[in-house]
Amino acid sequence: MKKKYIIGGFLTFLAIIGLNSCTSYLDEAPEATISSTAAFINFTNFQGFTEELYCCVPDYCTTTWADSWLMGDEAIDQNGGSWINDHFDKGDYWGWMSWVPSWLYVDENKNSSSTDYAKGLWSNAWYGIRKANLGLENLDNMSGTDEEKNLIKGQLLFFRGWFHFELMSFFGGLPYINKVLDVSNESDMKLARLNYQETADSVARDFRAAADLLPVDWDNTTTGANTSGQNALRINKIMALAYLGKDYLYAGSPLMNKESTGNATFNTEYCKKAASAFKELLGYIDSGESFHKLVSFSKYSSLFNSNGGSTLPGYPEAIFMSKVYSIWFNGCAWGPSSIFNPPTIGAGYVSPNARYVKNYGMSNGLPIDDPNSGYDINDPWSNRDPRFYKDIIIDGDQIVSGSLTTANESKRYATLYTGGDCRSDAQCSRTGYLLRKFTPIAANNYDGFSYSNYMHLAYMRLPDVYLMYAEAVLQGYGSATSTGPDYITPEAAVNVVRDRCGSGHVGSAYVADKDKFMSEIIRERAVELSFEEAIRYNDLRRWMLWSDHLEKTAVDFQRGTKLGVNGKPVPLNMTERVIKTRIFTDRAYWLPLPTKDVYLYGSFGQNPGW
């Protein structure tokens, strides 16, 4: 049966037995619910208890109307902005708590609501870990089939691992909480922080156990058949294996290896473990047992926004995403679907960093700085990677589709040359580029589409899995042509992603050299996963490459009269200008922990340098 991904209600089954019971549970004080065994007596009740864990996952792009998830070098905010990205650019890494609410931090728990979009990872993760442990400790109270018990246990283990993983990705090694803590027990309240790899090993055990318990597709279970076609967001084997691989790859990356062992290099053993997990996952994709697959490039935008329809963006490519909490805020005039518009047609505040845009190579697959790429500085926007035209708005691109009055007709096309109406330091664009990836052409003040478009971004998509597999095999087995754990080569994995968009394969000179191939993985991740959930921020951190990516730039140029190969005006006298240089020191590789929490007890110490 064809799966349905409807925005209005996070799956019928979830809505009936989950969110309703979630709401009723949480109308009471949390401790009132954990003293009762009624929540655990059968599958229906226990699943209702478990559903609240789904409600604890922040929707990182709708917690606020600002771009709080763009924490890396991919974008720059308006001059004088005060969002997370601006705080980090100024060297204020306490800023992850200064802009409230943000998807990392909300100053109160918002876990109980199935509709409140203002959820923060820090508070919700600790709450979710406790709730998962509470469920695991009450499994013996449940009556039901083995399948039902496995489904409950697998979900609980996944969420316990996932919340720990998300926290340690930003903050480093933490205590691994695998039981309900007793505030009256002094030893429970003084758990020491583990190093990163020790924490990752515990996370891996939970993900592995979850993967062994959960089905590839809930539709193919007796329990899931009750809601066949509407189980896409339910935690399954594919999600558990994906995060098992990601957990191991992160643990094997230079930053995490340095935190754990002192060596700022890739840890080959962890990378091999990651490759094995990703291979297992991709086997289910290859066999067709999983509903996940790459969408055609013609439907690329459906991965990120609804284009005014009622279908949840992302599927069947999304591996894991939050549920839908509210579509009103997302569709408002200052919501995330419209913040990338120029001031001439919307409430834009965010521009792509011109230096970052250079990651988009040529249609032949080569980077623009390769002497054989065919890149022409006098016609810089022709013959580029097909994703360049899907993701980036350049001077002369159409940005309004409907009718305009004669007085407003000049706003139909982007005027991004120096002095053009779309150029503004006070709003976007500051850089000479705009972002198309998340903003359909009709999402603007004149077409009125911004109010009916819904943007929803996944935490992980299938291309990420292929690229993480490629990296894991390259670093674990030492070659771009290695079959690693008896599967496809890193070269083949990267080319799977490129084949979808029609970009050229990785050049032979890069395949032959391990370091050069790694540079292509870095660039491919910057392109395919551009502007998505803190991916670039975490990539640069784990690779310890932030010192090479501190500058945010603009391109200044005049619009020429000659048309380029792409049919757009060729820019004249183009120069690149540094707008901002991020202030960064080594201590910023890990975010500071909230001061109020590190004062709880001595062995839960602050991160180094803070």
N, C-alpha and C positions, 0 to 999 in steps of 0.2 A: 504494500500500500504506500502511496506517495506520502511523504512526511509533510506536515504542515508547521509553518513557523509563523505564528500569528502574534502581532505585537500586543494585542489587547490583554491576553491572559496567559501567563507562563505555563502553558499546557493545561488541558482540561483536568487531568488527574491531579496535578499539583494544586490547581485552583480549588478543587472540591475537597480533597482530604488534607491539603498542605497549608495553603495560605490562610484558609478560614480557621483551621485549627491553630496555625501559627499566631494569628491575631488574637484568638481567644486565650491561648496560653499566656501571651505576653500582655494581656490586659491586667494580669496579676503581677505581683512582685516576682522576680526571677526565682528567689529561694522558695517561694510558695509552690512553684511547679516542680522543682527538683526533689521535694519531699514526698511527692506522690508517685505511686507505681502505675497509675492508670495510663500514663502515656506510653507504657512499654508492654502492655499485655498482649497486643496482637499487631499484625502488620499495619493495618490502617492507622491505629493510634501512633505506633512507633514511626511510621512514615510522616505523619503529621508533625511529630516532634522533630524529625530530621530535616523537614522542609525549611525550618528557620535558618539552617546553615546556608542554604542557597540565598536567603535574604541578607546574610552577613557579607556577601561578596560585593564590594563597591562597584558601581558603574563608573569607571574612572573618568569618562568624558562628560558626565552629566551631574557630578556632585556640585559643580558650580558652573556658571556660564563662561568662566575663564579657561585657558588652556593649561590647566594644572598638571596634565600628564606629559606635556612637552618639556622635559627637564634636561634635554641634551643640547647638542649643537645644531639641531635641525631647523630651529625657528628663532625669531626674535620678535619681541612684543613692541607695542608702540612706545615711543619715547616717554619716559616718566611712568611706565607701568609699575605695578607693585605685586605681581603674581609670583608664583614659585620660580618660574624661569628667570624673572628679573632679580629676585633675591639671590639665586645661585650665580647669576652673571656678576653680581656685585661682591661675591664672596661670602654672602650671608647664607650659610647652609642650615642655620636654625630656621630659615625661612620656610622649610617644609611644614612648620607649625604656625607660621606667622600669617599666612593667607588662609583664613578659615571661613567656610569649609573648603577643604581640598580632598582629593580622593585618598591621600595618605593620612590625613588627620582631620577629625571632627571632634570638637571638645565635649561630646557626649555620645553615648551609644545610640545608634539608629538601627540596631539590628532587628528590632521587633516588627518594623513596618514593612509590608510588602509593596508600599507605594512611595515611601519617602526616599528620594534620590540622594539626599545629603548623608552619605555614609563614608566613614573614614577607615582605612585599613588598620591603623594602629589599635584602636579600641575594639573594633569588630573582630579582629583576628584573635585577640586574647579571649574575648567572649566566646568565639566560635570554637577555640581549642578546648575550653572548659566544657562547652555543651557536647562536643564530640566525645570527650572522655566520660561524661555523664552517661551518654547513650551506650558506650562500650561497656561500662560497668553494670549496665542493666540488661544486657543481652539475654542473660539467663531467665529473665522474667517474661520473655516473649514466647508466646505460643504461635506456632505456624510451621510452614513447610521449610525444608532446608533451603530452597530457593529464596523464600522470603527472608529468612535469617541472613543469608549471604548478601542479599541486596542491601539490607540495612547495615550490616557490618562493613561492607565494602564502601558505602557512601561515607560512613563515619570515619573510617581510616583515611580515605582520600582527603576529606576536609581537614582532619588533624594534620596530615602532612602538608596540605596546600597552604594553610594559614602559617605554619612554621616556615615553609619555603619562602613565601612572599615577604615575611618579616626579615628573615636572615639575608635575603637578596639585597636589602637596603642597609641593614644594620650589622651584619656579620653574625658570628656564632652566638647562640642564645641557649638558655636552659631548654631542654626538650621535655615538655610537660606531657606525660603519658598517663596521668591519673587526675582525679578531681582533688585539688589541693584542699587541705584542711587548715583553715586559718588558725586553729588552736594548736596545731602541730608545728613547733618551732622549726624543725628540720625541713618541713614542706615549704616554709616561707623563706628559706635561705638557699635555694638551689643555685649553684654556681653556673656561670656561663661556660658553655663548651666552645671549643674552637669551631671554625666553619665546617671542616670536614667531618668532625664528630657529630655535629648537628645534622649534616647532610646524610650521614649513614643512618641515623634514626628516621629521617624523612623518607629515605629510600626503602626502609623496611615497611613503612606504612603504605607507600605507593605500590610496592611489589605485592604485598598482601591484598591490597584493594584490587589490583589487576587480576589476581588469581581468583578472586571471589565474584567479580562483576562480569556481566555479559558484554560482548561487543556491541550488541544492539538490544535494548530493552524490548523492542517489538517481538523479538524471537524468544521471549520467555512467557511462561504461563501468566505470571503476574503482570508483565508489561503489555500483554495482549489486550487487557482491558482498556488501554488507551493507545492502541496501535496507531502509528502515524503521528503521534504527538509526544514522543519521548526524547526528542533530540537534545534537550538541555539536561537530561538526567545524566548523572555521573556514570560513566561506563569504562570498560577496559581500555579503550583508545585514549581517553583522558588520563587515566592512571599511568599508562605506559609513556605517554607524552611527557608528563611531569616527572616520571622516574628518570627518563633520559635527560631532561633539562636539569634536574637536580644533580645528576652525576656530572654533566658537562660543566655546570657552574662550579661544582666542587673541584673539577680538574683545571679550571682556568687560572691564569697567573695570579690575580688578586687574591682569590680564595686559597690557592695553594701557598702563597706567601703568608697569609694570615695564619695558616695551619702549620706550615713546616719551615717557613722562612725563605723558601725558594720561589722566586717570581717567574716561574716557568709553567708550562702546561704539565700536568700530572698524567702521564700516559695511561696508568691503570684506571683512573677515573674516566678518562676519555674512552677507553675500551668498553667500560661498563655502559657508558652512555650510548655508544654505537650499538651495543647489543640490544638495549631497550628500544631504540629507534628502529632497528631492523625488525624486531618482533612486531612493533606497531605497523610498520609499512607492509609487512606480510599480509596483514588483514586488509589493507587498502588494495594491494595487488590482487588478492583473491576475490575481492568484491564482497567480502563478509561485512565490511563496514560501509555505512552510507556516505562516509566522508570522501570527497574527491575535489580536485581543482575545478573551479568553474571556468567556462570559456572566457576568453579575454573580452569578448563583446559584452559580457555581463559583469565585468570587473567592478563597476561602481556599486553593484548590488551587494558587495561584501561589506560596504561601509554605510550606506544610507538607503532609505526606503523609496526615494524618488517619488514621494507622495502616495505610495501604495500602502497596503496593510501587512506586507510580509516582513518578518524580522530579518534585517540584514545579516549576512555572514555565512549562511548555510548554503550548500553542504560542506563548505571549506573550513568553517570555524571548528576548532577542536574544543575550546572552552571559552565561555563568555558569561557575564553576569545575566541575571534575569532582567526584565524590563520593569522599572519601578514607576516611571512617570514619562509620558510622552508630551505633556504640556510644556514642561520646562525646556526640553530639548528643542521644541518647535517654536519657542518664543523668539522675538526679534533679536535678542542678545544671546541666543543659545549657541551651542558649539557648531551647529551647521552653518551659522552665518558669521562667525567671528573672523573668518578668513576672507570675507568680501572686502573690496576697496570702499573707502568712505563715500564714493560717488553713488553706490547702489546698496549699501548696507552698513552694518555697525562693526566693521572690520577692525581688528586690533593686532592680528598676527600675520607675519610674513615669513616665507621660507628664507633661510639663510643662503645667500648667494654662493658662499663657499661650499655649503652642503649640496647645493644643486649640481655642483661639478661631479658628484658621484654618478649621476646619470650619464652613462657612456654612449657609445655609438650603436647604431642598429646592427653593426657587424659583431657586436659583443665586446669590443675593445674599449678600454678607458680612454677618455679624451686626451690624456697626456701621453698615450702610446704613439710613437712616431708613425706607425702604420694604421692608425685608426681612421684617418681621413677627416679628422676634425679641422674645420676651417674657422679661424678666429674672425674672419670677415663675414662668415655666414654661420654663426655659432649654434643656431637652433634647428638646423636642417640635419636630416639623417641620424637623429638621436634614437636611443632606446625607446621602443614604443610606449613604455611606461612614463617617459618624460612628458608626453602629450596628454596622458591620462591624469597625471598628478600635478603638473605645474602649468600655470597660466603665464604666457609670455606676452610681450607687447603686440597688440593687434588681434589677440584672440577675442572671440565673441564672448560676452559675459551677461548679456540680456537677450532673451529669446523672443519675448512678446512684443506687442506694439508699444511704441513710445511717441510722445508728442514731438513736434518739430523741435521744440526747445530742448528736449531731453535726448534727442537722437544721438548726440555725441557720446552718450554714456553706454552705447551698445557694445563698443569694443574697448578692450583694455588699453589705456594710455599710460604705459609704464616707462616711457622715456623720461629723461631728466626734465623736470618742469611739467610733466603731464598731470592731468587731473587725478589720476589714480596714485600718484606718488605723494606721500605725506609722512613726515616723521612723527606727527601726532597720532596718526592712524596708519593702517597698512595701505599701500605697500611702502615700506622703508627701503626695500632692497632691490626693486626692479622686477620682482616676481610675486605672484600670488599662488595660493594653493587651490587646485581643482579637486584633489583626491576625495575630500569629504563634502564638497559643496557642488551639487548639481547646478547646471547653468541657469535653471529657473529659480534657484533659491536666492532671491534678492528682493529688494523693496518694490520693484516695478512688476515683476511677474507674480509676486505674492506667494511664492512657493515655500519660503522659509518657514511659514507657519504650518505647513502640512508635511514637510520633509522630516524624517526621523533618522538620526545618526546613531548608530550603535556599533561599537568596535569590540572585537574579540580580544581576549587576553592572549590567545594563541591560535594561529591558523596553520593549515597543513604545509604551506611553503616554508614556514619557520622550522617545521620538523625536518624537511628535506635538507635545509641549510645547516641545522644543528647536527644532523647525521653526517653531512659532509665534513664539518669542522671536527667532529669527534673522531672520525676515521683518519682524517689527515693528521691530527695531533696524536692519536693513539697508535697508528700504524706507520706513519711517517711518509706517506706518499699520496698524491692525488689520484694515482692509478691502482691503489690497493683495494682489494675487495673486502678488507677488514674482516668482519665477522661472517664471511661467506655470503656477501650480498653485493649490491652495486657499488661502484667506485665513487669517491667524492666528486670527481669530474662529472659522472653521470647524474648524480643527485642535483648538482647546481644546474645542469642543463635541463633537467625536468622542469625546474621553475622557469627557466628562460624560454623553453619551448612553448609554454602556455601563452606568452605574450608575443612570440615571434622574434625575440632578440637572438643575436648570434651566440654561438657556443663560446665557452672559455677558450681563449687563444692558446695555441700549442706551447708557446714560450712560457706561459703561466702554469700550464699543467706540468711541465717538466721541472719546475722549481718549487719546492715546498713553500718557501716564504712568499714567493710571488703568487702562488695559488691562494695562500691565506689572505693576501691583500685583496684578491678577487672575491673571496668569501665575505670579507669585511665590506667591500663595496656593494656586493649583491644584497647583503642584509640591509644596507643603508637605503637601497632602492626599493626592493620588494616590500620591506617592512617599514617604510618611511612614515614618520609622524604617528606611529601606533604606540600602544601602552608602554611608555618608558623603556622601550626596547633599546633604542640607540643609547640612552643614558646608561643603562645597565651593561650594554655591550662594551662601551668605551671604558667603563669602570673595570669590568672583569678582565679585559685585555690589558689594562693599565696603560691606556693610550690617550688619556685626557690631555696631556701636555701638548699633543700634536693637533688638537682640535679646539683650541680656545677662542679663535677669532671668528667673529660674525661680521659678514661683509655685505656690501651693496654693489651693484653694477650701475655705473653712470654711462649714459649714451644718448645720442640723438637718433631720432627716427629717420632713416634714409628713404629715398624714393624708389630704390631698386628692390625688387622682390627676390627673396631667397628661394632655394629649392623647395622649401615647405610652403611657398606662396605667401609668406608674411614679410613685412618690410624688414630689410636687413639693418641692424643697428650700426651706427657710425661712431667711431672714436670710443669704443667701449673700454672702460677702465674699471678696475675693482678697487673698492675703498673699504677700509676697516671701519666698521661702526662701533663695535664693542669687542673688548677682549675679556673673556671670563677670568675672574680671579680664582685661582685654584692652587691649593697646596695638597700634599699627600694625605693630610688628615681628612680631606673632603671625599676620599674614596669610600668612606663609610659615613653615613649621616649620624649626627649626634642624637643620642637617646633623650627623651623628655627628662628634664632635670628632676621633676617630681618623682619619677620612677626609679632613677638611679640612687635616690636617697632612701629607698625602701630598706635596703640592707647592703652590706659591704661587698659581698661577692657578686652582686649584679652591677658591675662597674660601668662607667662611661667609656665610650670608644676612645681610642688613643688620640691625644691632641685636643680633645674637647673638654 
